[in-house]
Amino acid sequence: MAKQPIKEETLITEFEIIHAAGGIVVNEKNEVLLINRLDHWDFPKGKIENNEKTEAAAIREVKEETGIETIEITGKLMTTYHTYVINKSEILKETRWFEMKANSSEPLKPQTEEGIAEVLWVSEERATELLKNSYPNLKELWKDFLKTRD
C-alpha cells in the first residue's frame, strides 16, 4: 500500500513551522565557508524575518553569522527540512539554500551570541571531512552541492 502524503494542515497542528535561508559560500580560492555551532560543523543560515525575501534573508544571515560583508548569490541549491524540540514545542524548520561567493580577504567574525564558536575557510576535501560531524540533512546538501561542481 502506498504511503499517503501528509496534509499541510496536519503539519501545522503538530509543528511550529520556521522558514529559514542560508548559503554555501565559496571564495576565489575555491574554499568553502563553514561555521562551528554547538560542536557541529554547519553552513550559515537563519530564520527569515516577516516580509523579508528569501534571498535577502540568506545574505543577511551569512553576514551576521560570519562577519563577511560582501556576498553574492550565484545559484539555488536544495531545500532541507529538519525537526527539533525547543521549550516543549515541536519545530519543523524548512531551509532554502543558495550557492554564494565572497572574498577571502574579509575578516571572519563568529556570531558568538548564536552559539557560533568558529568560522573557517576550508578546501572542499577538508569540508567533506569536517561535515562528517554534522547533521544528516547538511550531509545531503553537501553531496548535492558537490554534484553541481563536477
Sequence and secondary structure as in RCSB ss.txt:
>XXXX:A:sequence
MAKQPIKEETLITEFEIIHAAGGIVVNEKNEVLLINRLDHWDFPKGKIENNEKTEAAAIREVKEETGIETIEITG
KLMTTYHTYVINKSEILKETRWFEMKANSSEPLKPQTEEGIAEVLWVSEERATELLKNSYPNLKELWKDFLKTRD
>XXXX:A:secstr
       HHHHHHH EEEEEEEEEEE TTS EEEEEETTEEE  EEE  TT  HHHHHHHHHHHHH    EEEEE
EEEEEEEEEEETTEEEEEEEEEEEEEE TTS     GGGTEEEEEEE HHHHHHHGGGS HHHHHHHHHHHHHH 
